[in-house]
Each structure stands twice: as structure tokens, then as C-alpha cells.
Amino acid sequence: MKKISLLALLLLSYVGVFAQQGQTVEMADSFRSSGKIYVVIAVIVIIFVGLSVYLFAIDRRLKKIEKEK
């Protein structure tokens, strides 16, 4: 569990590296001005959480199968 927490923390801190000043993206600006950027972020978070839950469930099943053998 510690390894997973550390990995998640490192991945989240890595996002800050891509935040460069001076560059504008028209699509992001239009999403931000209309408030749709929050919908995009929510969808990304839902997908990420769903994949994480799915992978943890598979990991539990595999551990259970390994213990039975």
C-alpha cells in the first residue's frame, strides 16, 4: 500500500512539470471560459478512479488465487 501511495504522489507531482508559462491553448481557453473544463476534468477523474478500482480488484483476485495454490 505504501508503494502505491508513493507512486500516486509522484505521478501527481509530475504534472507540475508541464505547466509552462507563455503558451496559450485556444481550446483550453474556450473550455475554461464556458465552464466546460470542469466537465472534462470530472470525466478524466472518473475514468482514472474506475481503472484504479478495476486494477485493485484484479490484484485481490490474483492474490486469492495464488494463496489457494
C-alpha positions in Angstrom: 0.0 0.0 0.0 2.9 2.3 0.7 4.3 1.8 -2.7 1.0 2.6 -4.4 0.6 5.8 -2.3 4.1 6.9 -3.2 3.6 6.1 -6.9 0.3 8.2 -6.9 2.1 11.1 -5.1 5.0 11.1 -7.6 2.7 10.9 -10.6 0.6 13.8 -9.3 3.7 15.9 -8.6 5.0 15.2 -12.1 2.0 17.1 -13.6 3.5 20.4 -12.5 6.5 19.9 -14.8 4.3 20.5 -17.8 2.9 23.8 -16.6 4.8 26.2 -18.8 4.2 30.0 -18.9 3.6 32.0 -22.0 1.8 29.3 -24.1 -1.9 29.6 -24.7 -4.2 26.9 -26.0 -7.3 28.1 -27.7 -9.4 25.0 -27.0 -8.5 25.1 -23.3 -9.3 28.8 -23.1 -12.7 28.3 -24.7 -13.5 25.4 -22.4 -12.4 27.4 -19.4 -14.4 30.5 -20.4 -17.6 28.4 -20.9 -17.1 26.3 -17.8 -16.8 23.0 -19.7 -13.3 22.4 -18.4 -14.7 21.1 -15.2 -16.7 18.5 -17.1 -13.6 17.4 -18.9 -11.7 17.1 -15.6 -14.5 15.2 -14.0 -14.6 12.7 -16.8 -10.9 12.2 -16.6 -11.1 11.7 -12.8 -14.0 9.2 -13.2 -12.1 7.2 -15.8 -8.9 7.2 -13.6 -10.8 6.1 -10.5 -12.7 3.4 -12.4 -9.4 2.0 -13.8 -7.8 2.1 -10.4 -10.7 0.2 -8.7 -10.7 -2.4 -11.5 -6.9 -3.0 -11.2 -7.1 -3.3 -7.4 -10.0 -5.8 -7.8 -8.0 -7.9 -10.2 -5.0 -7.7 -7.9 -7.1 -9.0 -5.0 -8.5 -11.9 -7.1 -5.0 -12.9 -8.2 -3.7 -12.8 -4.7 -6.6 -15.0 -3.6 -5.9 -17.5 -6.4 -2.2 -17.6 -5.6 -2.9 -18.3 -1.9 -5.2 -21.2 -2.9 -2.5 -23.0 -4.9 
